[in-house]
Amino acid sequence: MIKYSIVTPVKAADVAKLPLLKNNIDKQGTTDLEWLIIGDDTLDKSALAFTAEYEISVLTVPNSTVGKARNLGLKQAQGEYLIFIDADDFLLPKTLQKYWSVISKFDITDLNQYPTYEPESSFLTSIAGGNAEDDLPDWGGSHRKTHVDWHKLDVTTPVSVPSSTIAAQKNYNAWLSAKYRVFNTLTVGDVLNRMLRAEGKAVRREFANQINADFDATNLTYADYQFTLNILDHVTQVAQLNKRTYFKERHNDPINDPSLSQGSFFYRWHGWISAWLTELPKLQHAKLKTQFAEYTLGAVHRYFYNGMMGETTNDERTILLTQLQQYLAMVPETAIKSVGHSSRSIFKKVAKGKFTAATKQMKRTVAARYFRRALVKHGRGMPRAMYQFIFTKFPVKDNVIIYESFLGRNYSDSPKYIYEYMRNHFPGKYKHVWIVAKGADVAIPKHKDTVTVRRFSFRYMYYMAISKYQVFNMRQPQWFAKRPGTTFLSTWHGTPLKHLVFDMDNVASANPLYKQIFYHQSRQWDYLVTANQFSVDVFEHAFMYPVDKMIKSGYPRNDILNAPDKDQRQQAIKAKLGIPQDKKVILYAPTWRDDQYYGVGQYKFDLELDIPRLKAALGDEYVLVLRTHYFIADHLDTSGFGDFVFNESSYDDIAELYLISDILITDYSSVFFDYAVLKRPILYFVYDYDKYASVLRGFYLDMNKDLPGPLLRTNDEVLNAIENIDQVNVEYHDRYRQFNERFNAWEDGHATERVVNTAFFNKSK
């Protein structure tokens, strides 16, 4: 075996991740290695006092960058082969042992045939853009992994893999036994970009020193190119594993903890083109120089124009185009011919310094590409294309208000009550537009001043573009572009119990970029409605949203719970649903589970409540109303329970179900905050409490101490609590009173008035 030197640059935020990386290094099947941890001179070495069967050195360099840290590692390393592993990345178990089986097949005394490895799932997959869930074997079922999960992987047992079948085990073992291929460095062509990042590759240290290969200490994002291009320029072959062994973590909080590749468009491209400008002139082999130029100009052709049009300021645009002009002056003519006609035309304008003309053509190119993609999608993308390029050019209409409740699935929640208030108090002054999801059965009132539009239709896109006011209780689409002079009112949809957005340690939901997406969407909100001071405090850090833009009002949707005619409304709602007036109502309103999903916004749900038992014991006195969360895609069949169960999961307005209910059973849903306004009993059926609290989001409240009702783990406990509900009321009387004082002090029946005065008329909050 050979000795490896593992070089890991770190910054302060990386220190907490190093124990995981050490655990990963321990599983590499060899102790013939040294681990060099390198940071700036503020690094707390005491936090890195690891013990291992191999040598660990903690080094510092003033004002450290990735390039500086790796260069120090090059100088201090003693191993025969260098391996660069970033602090938040890792290798599959026994990867270093596997490297040796490839290295040993090369004559390592021949400096022209040393191996550098591209540990990838295949040579066509980019390591820079990969993450731990890409290109895995088919386990049969979901295989999304968190950073921590993957560090638990063992060579023989796929820990945390959903399927434990023998077939999955064989698949896993076969996947780990990766083979390799060899490339001539002057004919790497389209796979060149897979070889430009240093992470995870094995490089013979003696050779790197002989050719003075080092990293760019000043380029914060693309320090690698100086190192890897120098190596590629001096060798004739590289070996590449067919299967991925190195994994980069995709940071789930690019706002507060971005990786180098998650910076702004300008930050990334400024560093990238800087590397091109620096390294292209150094290349000695004309063919490698041409291939590199073709790769870089191809990247401009494919990815540059969209970001330039949508993500840069005028000053940033000028800087990037000036850099590109300098680069075009040095690339071979054959490389420019390798891109499409439109890009060649753009490059000519940039080369001549005609930046305004080049920018206009970029806009036309982006639009043309967008419309072509829309047509390829059988027209499904055309409404959005019309929004982006045509409707947003129309003038904003000051009298148009557009409303959306739960992604167009309901006529409910605070948008409903704001709409009704505006119609009643300002008749004829506004045009009201309600969004309805395709296939949703939503009963929007029929009035001359009210229209409905199908979500994502042409009319929807038109009104999204020209409306003065947008009233949403969930996030708007990612592509929505808030126009100057418009007002976006986020009413949100509940007091938070579960950790939200930036308070979530790990994103276990279907979209790993959730935090970044949420941040950019919430920056477009002019106002955020809050129900209590607790929500104000939570939203400030969970949403990173400014307090002075919050409306401290209570929820408009809760005004109905204090309405003077609520008893009459209750009787009318029961009659509408066919519930006997003499029957008491139990409302069961569970939420979804973050880690059980079919796709984005579509969650699974298994009904754990023993309905047959409840019917047998309580059917003479009660009925059960079932109301699942709008994210739950499963349509639960309750037809076998006769007149005991009323499945109202598709019922628009849950506030009306609160009114008719005598008892609420929920779990981790925020519905109980609103229901508590009625001062009626609340039971918490939390059969999976231990998992939900410790593994997924966690809670802002101590459910054992703060909630106005008992936590029930079993169906036995649920039935006993209902049968002894008067005793439960007595036991939780004081806690219920304290809870309402804390969370419902603003709920006085006038929240809608306060929200309208602030958002529409800029009156005092």
N, C-alpha and C positions, 0 to 999 in steps of 0.2 A: 504493500500500500504506500501511498504518498501522503505527505502532510499538507493540509489545507490551511490557508489563512483566510478567515472570514472577516470582512471589513464592514462595519455597520456605523454609518454616520447617524448622530442623534441630535435632536433639539429637546428643549425642556419638556414639551408635551409628549415626547416619545418614551420618557423614562418609565412610565407606568406600563408600557407595552413590552418592555424588555424581558420580564419574567416569562411571558408567553413565547417569545422568540428563543429564549434559552431552552425552554422545554422542547421546542422544535429541534434545536441543534442537538440536544441530548439523544434524539431519536434518529440520527443520521447514519447509524450503523458503524461508526468509527469514532475513536477518540484521538486519532492522529490529526489533530487540528489545534489551531489557536483562534481565539475570538478577540478582535480588536474593536472596542467600542469607543467612538471618537465624537466629542462634542466641543462646544466653546468653553472658555475658561470659567464660566459660571456653572458648569455641570456639577451636580451634587454627587460626588463619587461614593459617599457613604450609602446612598440608596442603591448602589450597584455592587454590593459586596456578595457576589455569587460564589458558590463553591461548585466545582465540577472536576471531572477526571481529565480535563484539558485546561490549558492556560487561558486565562481571561485577563486582558489588559484594558484599562480605562485611560484614554489619552485625551488631551485637550489642545485646542489651537485657538488663539484669539480671533474673535469675530468669525467664527466658523461658518462655512457654507458647505454644501454637499461636496463640491469640488475640492475645497481645502481639506475637509475631513478625509476624503478618499486618498488624496495625495499624501497625507501624513501616514495613512495606512500602508500605502505603497512603500514608503521609506522604512517603516518599522516592521513590516511583515517578514517572517522567517520561513514560511511554508513554501513548498515547491509550486503550489497552485493557489491563485487568488480567487476568492468567491465574494462577490459584493451582494449583501443582503440588507435591505433597508429595515428599519425598526418595526414597521407595521406590515411586513411581508413575511413569507415563510416558504420553506421547501417541503415537499411531501416526505414522509419518513423514509429513511435509507436512500435518499437521493444521492448523497455524496458517495456512498458505497457503490451506487449504480454508475456514477461518473467514472469511477476507476475502471469498470469493465469496458468502457469505451476508450478511455485514455490509454489503457494497456495495449490496445490494438494499433497504436500509432508509434512511430519511432520518435520518441520525445527528445532524442539528441539532434534531430534534424530541425533546425529553427524555421525552416520553411513549411513544416508539416506539424505544427502544434495544433491541438484542438481548442477551440473556444465553443462553448455550448449555448445553444438557444433552447433552454428547457421550456418547451411549449406543448400544447395539445396537438398541434401540427404546425408545419412550417408556414402555413398560411394564416395563422392566428397571431394577432399583435399582442405581445406581452405588455406593452405600455397601456393598452386599453382594457386588458383582461381583468377579471376578478374571480373570486373563488367559486362562483357558481356557474361559470361558463365551461362548456365542452366537457362535462362530466359524463361517465357512462350512464346508461339508462337504468336507474335503480328500480323503476316502476313506482311512480308517484313523485311527490314534490322532493326536490333535492337542494333547495335554497339553504345556504350555510352562512352563519355569521363568522366573523373573524375568530372568535373564541372556539366555536365548534370545530373548525378545521385544525386547530392546534391539538385537539383530542384524538385526531386520526392515528390509527395504528396500522402497521403494514398488513397484519393478518385479520383484523376485525374492523369493519367499517362503522365506527362509533357514530351514533346519531343519524345513521342512514335509515330512512323509514322502512325499507324492505329488508328483512333479515333472512330471506330465502337462500337456499343453497345456490340458486342461479345467480342471485345478486352477488354473493360472495365470490363465485368463480369469475364473474364479470369484473369485479373489483381487482382481484389478483391478476387477471389477464391484462387489465389496464395498466397496472403498475410495472409490468415487465416490458418496459418501453425499448424499442429498437432505435437506431439512429440512421441518418443519412449524411453523406459528405457532399459539400458544394465546392466548386472552384470559385474563389473569391471574385474573379473577373466575369463570372457568368451568373451571379446570384439574382440579377434582374429584379423581379417583383418582390422577392423575399428580402431585399436589402434592408427595409425598414425594420424587419424583425431582428436584425443583428446590431442595431444602433444603440440599444440600451444595454448598460453593463450589468444590471441586476441579474443575479442567478447564473451568470456565465462563469465557466472555469477558464482561467487564463494563466499560462505558465509565467511565474513571476520573473524568472531570469530573462525570458524573452522580452517582457514588457519593459524591464530596466534597460536592456540593450538598445531598444529603439526609442528610449526616452518617452514612453507612452505615459501620459498623465491626464488629469482632468482639468477642465476650465474652472478656475477658482472664482471667476466673476459672473459666470452665467448661472443664475439661480435655478433655471428650469431644464436646461439642456447641457449640463456639464459633461455628459457622457460622450458626446460626439467627438470631442478632441481625443479621447482615449480610444474608442472603438474604431473610428475611421483610420487612425494611425496604425492600428493593428491590421485591419483589413487591407491596408495599403502595403503591408510588408509580408503577407503570407499568401500561399497559393490555395490553401484549403481551410474550410471550417467544417466541424462535425456538428450535427444538430439532432437532438432527440426528437423522435416522432410524437411523443406524448408530453403533455405539460407536467412539469414538476415544480416550477416556481410560480407562486401566486402573489399578486399584489392586492392589498386590501383596498376596496373602494370605500373611502371615508363617507359615512352616512351623515356627516355634518360639515359640508363644504363651506358653510358660512363662518363657523367658529374654529374648525379644525380642518382646513383644506389640505389635501395633498398638493404637491407641486403642480400636478396636472389638472387641478381643479380651480386654478386661478381664473381671472377674467380672460376674455378673448384677447384683449390687448396684451395682457401680461404674458400669456402663453405664446402668442405669435411674435411678440417683440423678442422674447428669448430664443424662439425657434429660428427666426430669420437671422438673428445675430450669430447663431451657431453656424448657419449656412455660409454667411459672409466670411466667417473666420476660417472655416475648415475646407471649403471647396478649393481655394488657391493652394493649399498644402498638398493635395493629392497628387501623387506622381504618375499613377497609372491612368492613362487617358480614358480607358474604357470604364474604370471604376468612377472616374470623375463624371463621365457622361451619365452613367447609371444613377449616381447620386443626384445630379442635376435633374434628370427625368423624374426621379422619385419626388423631389421637393416641389418641382413645378406641377406635378400631378396632384400633390396635396393642395397647392393653391387653387388649382382648377376645381377640385372636388369640394373643398371645405372653407375656402377663404371668403368668398363673396357674401354668403349669408351673414356671417359674423360681422363683416365690415359694414353691412347695411343696417343691422339691427342691434349691434352691441358695442359700438364705438362712438366716441365724440368726434367732432371735426378735427380737433388737434391730434387725437390718437390716430385718426385715419391718415392724416398727413405724415405722421411719423412712420407708420407701417408702409405706406406707399413709397416714401423716400427710401426706406430700407430695401423694398422690393426693386425699385429702380436701380439701386447700386448692385443688387444681386444679378439682375438681368444683364447688366453690363459685363459680367464675368462668366456667364454660363455658356456652354457650347451651343452653337446654332441648332445642332441636331436635337438638343433637348427641348428647345422651344417648339420645334416641329412635332414633338411627341404629344402635345396637348391638342384639344379640340380647336376648331376654327374660331369660336367666340373668345376663347382664352388667348389665342394668338393675337387677336385684334386688341384685346384689353392690354396685353403685355406690350404691344407696340406703343400704345398711348402712354402707359406708365413709363416706358423707357425714354420717351420724349418729354416727360414731365407734364403731360397733359392729364393731371389728376382729376379735374372736374369731369372731363369727357370720359375718362376711365371709370369713374364712379357711376356716372349715368348708365354706362353700358353694363356695369355689374348689376345695377338695379334691374335692368331689362333682362339680363341673364337669369337672375334669381326668379323674376316673375315668370319667365318662359318655362323654367324648370318646374316651378310650382304648378303651373297650369297643365304641363305635360303629365306630372305625377297624378294630378287630380283626374285627368281623363283616363289614365291607366287604371285608376281605382273605380272605373265604371261610373264616373261622375260624382262619387261620394265626397271627393275633396273639393268639388267646385264651389259649394256654398262658402267654405272657409276661404278659398281663393278670392271669391268675390268680396268677402269681408275685408281681407287684408289689402287688396289692391284697388278696390272700387268703392265699397260702402263707407269706408273710413275717410274717404275724400268728400263725402256729403256733409252739409252743415248739421250741427247738433240742434235738435229741437227741444226748446226749453220746457215744453208742456208734456213730454213723454216720460213715463216711469215704467221700467220693466222689472218684473218680480220673478223670483225663482225660489221654490221651497223644496228642499231635499232632491236636487237634481231634476226637478220637473216632475217628480212622482206624486206630489201632493198639492192640494190647496189647503194650506195649514201653516202653523207656526207663526212666528212674528211677522213675516211678510204678509200673511193673510190679514192680520189685525191692523197693520199699517195701511194696507189697501182699503179696508172697510172704513177706517177713520178718515182717510183722504177723500173717499167718495162722499161720505156723509157730511163732512165739514166744508168741502170745497167742490160742490157739485158742478160739473161742466167745465172745470178749470183745467183738468189734466186728461190725457189719454193714457189708459192703463193697459199694459201688455203683460200677459201671463205666459210663462214658459211651461210647456207640457212635454214630457218625455214620450218618445215613440212607443206606442202600445199601452201607455198608461191610461187608466180610466179615472180621469180627474174632472170633477164637476165644478168647473169655473162658472161663476154667475154670468148670466147673459144680460149685459147692459150695453147701451149705445156707446158708452165711453170705454168699454173693455173689449180687448181682442185677445185671442189665444194664438200662440205660434208653436209649432213643433220644434223641439230642441234640435239644433244643428241644421235646420232647414234654411232656405234662402231668406224667408221672412224673419226668422230668428236672427240671422246674421245682420240683416238690415237694421232691426231694432236695437241690437247690441251695439251697433256702430253709431246710431243717431240719437239714442235716448240720453236725456240730461241726467236722469237718476237711475241707478241700478240698486235694487234691494234684494240681497241674497242672504240665505241663512247658512250656506256652505261656500266653499271656495269657488271662484269663477274659473273657467277654463284657462289652461296655461297660455294659450295663444291670445287671450283677451288683451287688447291694448287700450289702456285708459286714456281717453282724450282730454285735452285741456278744457277746463270749464265744466266738466261733468262731476257728479258726486256719487261715489260708491259707498253704500251703507251695508256693512256686514252686521247682521243681527245675531250671528252665531246661533248655536242650537243647544246650549246647556251649560250649567255650572260644572266645572271639571272635577271629576273624581279620579280618573286615571291620568297618569302622566301624559302630557301632550308635547309634541314636536321637540323643542330643544331641551325639554326636561327628560326625554326618553334616552336612556343610555344606549339602547340598541333598537334599530328599526326592524321589527319582525314582520311588518306588513308586506303587502305585495309589491310595493314600489321602493327600492332601496334609495332613491333620490328624494324621498319624501320631504326631508328637512329643507333642502335647497329649493324645491318647488314651492313649498309652503311660504318660505321667506319672501320669494319674489312675488308671489301672488298677494300676500298680505301688505306689501309696500304700496299696493294700489288702493287700499282701503282708506277712504277719508274719515270714516267713523267706525267704531266697533262698539256694539251695544253690550253692556255688562249688567248682570243681575244683582250683584252684591260686591262689597269691598274685597271679599275673598277672591272673586273672579278677577277683579282689577289687579290684585297683587300677582295672581298666577299668570294671567295673560301677559303681564309686563315681561316676565322672564321666559315663559313657555313659548310665546309668540315673538318675543323681542319687539313688542309693539309699544309705542309711546303712550303713556298714561293720559297726556293732554288731548289725545284724539279719541279717547274712550268716552262713551256716553253712560254716565252712572244713573241708570233709570229703573232697573228691573226689566223683566222681559214683557214686551207687549202681548205675547201669547198667554201670559198668566192673568191678564186683566179679567178674563172670563171667569176665573176662579173666585174673584171678588165681586162679580156682577150682582146687582141687587135682585135680578130675576133668575138666579142660578137654579133655584128649585124647580121653576117652571121649565127651564131649559133641560134639566135632568129628565123630567117626565117625557118631554118631547123626543129626546134622543133615545130613550129606552123604547118608546113606541116605534120610532123609525127602524130600530134594529130588531124589533120583535121580541124584546126581553120582557117577560111579565113584570108588571109594576111591583108585585109583592115579593119578588125574588131579590135577594141581596147579590151583589156582583163582586167577584174576585177578578182583578185585572192582573194578568201575568205578562210582564213586559221585560224580557231579557235582552241583553246586548249580544254583539258578535264577539268572537275570539280572534285576536290578531293573527295567530299562527295557523288558522284553519280557513283556507280560502281556495277558490277556484281561479281567481284572477283579481286584477285591480278593482276594488269596490264590490267584489262578489265573494261573500263569505259563507262558509258552511255552518250548519247548526244542527245538533242532535238534541231532541227534546228529552230531557232527563226527568222532568216532572211526571210523577205517576198519576196520570189523569184518571184511569179506571178506578184507582183506589179513592181518589178525591170524589169522584162521582158517586161511588157506593156509599161513602160516609156523609157527604154534604149535599147530595143532589136534591134533597127535598127543600133545602133552605137557600142554596146558592146556585148561581151559574158562573162559569169561568169564561172570561173574555181574554183571548190570546192576541197579543200585539207584539210581533217580533220587530227587530230593528230593520230599518230600510236598507241596510247593507247586506242583510241575510238573503241569499239567493234561493235557498231551499224553500219550497212551498209545502208546508207541513200539512199532511192529510189528517183532518180531525173529524171527518164525516162519520166515523164509527162511534162517536160519543153522543149522538142524538141531540136533544135540546139542552144538554148540559154545557157544551162548549160552543162559543161563538168566536170563530176565527176572524178577527178584524185586523189582521196584519196589513191589509191594504186600505184600511180606513184612513181617510185623509188626516183628520185632526185629532191627535191623541189627547189634547186638552179636553175635548168633549167626552172621551172615555174616562178621563179622570173624574169628571163631574158625576158620572153614573156609578162609579165604583165605591164600594164600602171598604175594601181592603186592596192594597197593592202588594204584589209579589214581584220583586225584581232581583238583580244581581249586582253588576258593576255599571249599570246604565245610570246616567245622571237624571233619569225621570223622577227619582224620589225627591230631588230638590224642589221641583215644581209641585209635585203631589203634596208635599208637606204643607203647602199653603192652605190646604183643605183641613188640616189637622185630623186626618184619618189614619188608621193603622198601616204600618209599612213592615213587610217581612222581606228578608234577604236570603234567597235560595242560592247559596254559594258552594255548590258541590265540588268545584275545582279551585277553591280559594287558594290553597298552598301553591299550586302551579301558577295561577294567574298573578298572584301578588309577587312572587319571587322571580319568575322566569320572564314574564312579559313586561308590562309597563310599570307595575307598582302603583301606589296610590298617594294622593296628596293628604288624605285623611287617614287616621287610624280607625279602620272599620270596626274594631272591637270596642272603641271608646267613644267615637264621635257620632255614630249613626243613630237615628231615632227608632231603632227596631232591632230585633235579634238576628244574628247570623245563623242560618240553618244549613247544615251540611247534608242532611238526609231527608228522604220523603217522610219518614216517621216524625221528624221534628217539624216539618211543614204542617202536617195534618194536626199534630198536637197543638201547635200555635194557633191555628184557625179555630179549633174547637174550644180553645181557652183564650180567645181574643180579648175579652174584658180584662183578664189578668195581665196580658201583654201590655194593654193600654196603661194600666196602673203602674206596672214595673218601669215603663219607659216614659212616663209623664214628664218628669223633670228634664230628661235628656231631650225630649221632643221640644219642650219650651226653649231650652238653650239653643237647640239647632235652628229653630225659626228665628230667634233673635239674631243669630249670626248670619243666616243665609237669606232670609225672606223679609228683612226689615224694610226694603224698598218696594215690596209688592203690595201696593195699596189700591190697585185698580186704575192707576193713571200713568202707567209706564208708556203707553202708546203716545199720549199727549206730549210727554217729555222728549221722546225720541223724534217725533215729527217736528216739534219746535226747534230742535237743535239741527237736525240734518237737512231740513227743507227751508227753514227760515232763519237759521243761524242765531237763534235766541239762546239765552243762557242755559247751560246744562244743569 
